[in-house]
Amino acid sequence: MGTGAAIDSVAEVLLVEDDEELRAEMAAYLQDNGYAISQAASVPEARRVLQSRPIQVAVLDINLPGEDGLSLCRALADAGGPAILMLTAQGEPIDRILGLELGADDYVVKPILPRELLARVKALLRRRTPGASNQKRTSYRFAGFLLDLAAHKLQAPNGMTLLLTRSELALLTALLNKAQKVVSRDELTVLLKGDEPDVSGRSIDLHISRLRRKIQDQADGEIIRTYRGVGYMLDVKVASE
């Protein structure tokens, strides 16, 4: 049994990949490391699995027969579903950008080494489990907004509910915890990637951009400020409960 079993022994991972050999290889490695694995070769199959059991991480190929992975990615992100790790073809940067813009939490380029897949799944699951300092905090109030950590929902000053992806929730919480202080892009990258901070700052910028649009559409004045070459700051006073 691998090292992941002690921490994530009940974690449910859904592999959505039409390449049967690759899917079997990924499933075997994750199972050997203590994860419960469900498999699907298409989006309809994936939807049936998602309706039948709780899934914490969905490993989702973009290029699937029929309905593509981007469509499912958007639906899962809009519904506040599991963390999403996108699988993209080599040399297709537009797929990675689209996936992040639609709400994916992370992406990898195929072929992926099983060990890297395990590291990224573990990093996504770590982000789902708040650290000890955050466990006592269930909500934040700022500039008329109310963030409910348990529900992954942000209530705007006008009462409208804004759904956040896992990455948006993690980034917003980090900014709230250091309100009115600049948080560097490196810090945010480490937060999103756990022990795998190898992604470029481009993905952080995309997640922040989506988060900023959701907030600014319902706010007066600039709440998330960009400090070019440094990082980002939530420029409001915050109260936690």
N, C-alpha and C positions, 0 to 999 in steps of 0.2 A: 504494500500500500504506500502511495507517495505522500509527500509532505502536505498536500492540499487537503487530505482527508480529515486531519485533526481540526481544521478551521472550518471547512465548508462541506462537511460530510453529507448534509441534506440539501445542498444547493442543486437546483434543477436547471440544466442547460439544454436549450433546443438548438440543434444543428439543422440549418436549412440549406441544403447543398444537393444539386442534382448529379454531381459526380459521385457515384456510389463508392468507388475505391477510396477517394479522398475523405468522404464522409465517414466511412468505416474506420479509417486510420485515426481521424480526429476523435471519434467516439471512443475507440479503444483506449487511447492515451488519457483522455479525461476521466473515463471510468476507472482506469488503473490508479488515478490520483484522487479517487473518492467522490466523484460527482455523479449525480443521477442524470442520465442522458436520454433525451427524446430526439427522434430523427424525422426529417421530412425532405422530400425531393421536389416539392413545389409549394407555392403559396397556399393553395387550398388545403393541402395536407397540414401545413404549418398552422393554419387557422383552426383546424380541428383539434390539433394538439393543445393550442393555447386555450381553447374553450374547455378542455377536459382536465387540465391540471395547472397549478401555479408554476410559472417559469420566471427565474431570476435573471438569466442572461440568454439572449437570442443571438446566435452566430449566424449571420444572414448573408448569403451570396446575392450579389446584385443581378447577375445574368442567369435567370431561371426560365424554364419553359412556360409560356403563357404569361400570366401576370408576373412582373419582375419584382425583385427584392426592394426596390425603391418605394414601390407602392405600399408594401407591407411595412417598411420602415416608417413611412409617414403616418400610417394608421396606428402603429404601436406608440409612436412618440406623441401623437395627438391625444391618445387615450391614457397617457401616463403609464405605459406598460413596462415590460422588462428592459433592463439595460441592453443596448444594441451594439454588437460588434459586426461591422460590415466587412465582407470579403470582396475585394475588387481585383480586376484583372490587371496584370502588369502593363504599364504604359497608358493607363486610362485615368489621368488626374481629375478629369471632369466628373467621373463617377464618385471619387472620394469627396470632392467638394459638394456635389449634390447630396450625397449621403449625410454629410455633416449638417448641411443646411436644412435637411428634412428631419433632423433630430437624432442621428446616430451618435453614440457616445465615443466610439473609437472605430478605427479601420485598420486592416492589414492587407497587404498585397500578396496574392497567391503566386507561387506555392508558399505556404507558411510552415515553419518548423513546429512540430508538436509542442516543443518546450516553450516557444514564444507564444503559441496559442494559450497554453496553460497560464503563463505569466499575465497575459492580458485579461483573461477571464478572472483570475484572482484579483487583479487590480480593480476591475469593475465591481466585483462583489465587495471589496473593501470599502468602496465608496458608498455602497448601500447600507453599510453598518457604521453609524456615527461613532466617533471617538468618545472617550469618556467625558471630555469637556463639553461635548454637544448633547449628550444624552439627557442632561437636565433641562435643556432648552427645547421647548416644543413649538415655539412661534417667535416671530420677530415683527415689530411694528416700525415702519419708517415712511415718512412723507405721505401718510394716509394709507399706505399699503399694509396688509397683514399676510405674512408668509407662514403657512401651516406646514411644518416639516414632515409630519406624519402622513399627511394627505398629498404632499408634493404639489400643493396648490398655492397660488398667490392671488389674494383678493385685492382688487384695485380700489381706489378711494370711492368710486361710484358703485361699488358692490359687485362689479363684474369679476368672475373667476377666470384666472389665467392659468392654463396648464403648463407645467415646466417639464422639460426632459431631465433625465438624471444628471447630465452634464451641466445644464443650466442651473439646476438646484444646487449642485456642488459648488459652482462658481459663485452664485449669488450668496450662498452661506459663507463662503470664504471672504467675500467682500463685506458682508454684514459683520462678521467677527472682527474685521479690522476697519470699521467704518471711519471715514475721513483720514485714512492713511493709504498710501499707495501700496498696492500689492503687485509684486513684479510678475512678469509673464513666466519667468522660470518657476516661481512658487506655484502659479496656477497650473503649469504643465506637470509638475511633480504631483500635484493634487489629483489631476485627472488620470495620470498614468501610473500612480503608485510607484513601483520599483522600475518602471519602464519609461523614463522621461525622455524618450528618443524622438517624439513627434515634433514637427516644426511648430513655431508660434502661429502659423497660419490657422491651424485648427482652433486654437484658443481664441484668435481674433474672430473666427466665424461664430463660435458659440457665444462670445460676448456680444457680437453684433445682433444675433437673434434675440438674446436676452434683453439687450438695450431697446430694441424695437418694441418688444412686448410691454416694457415698463414705460417708455417715453410716450407711447400712444395714449397712456392713461394718466400722465403726470404733467405738472406745470414746472418748467425749468429742467435743466440737465441734472440727472441723478448719477449716472455712471460717467465719469470723466476719463478720457484717455490721456496718458502721459507718454508721448511718443518715445520709443526706445527704452522705456522703463516699465510701464505696466498700466494698471487701472485703479481707480478709486471710487468708492461709493460716497458721494459728497453730501450726506445727510446724517442727521442724528438718528440713532437706533435704540430701541428698547426691546429687550428679550424677556421671555416668560418661560 
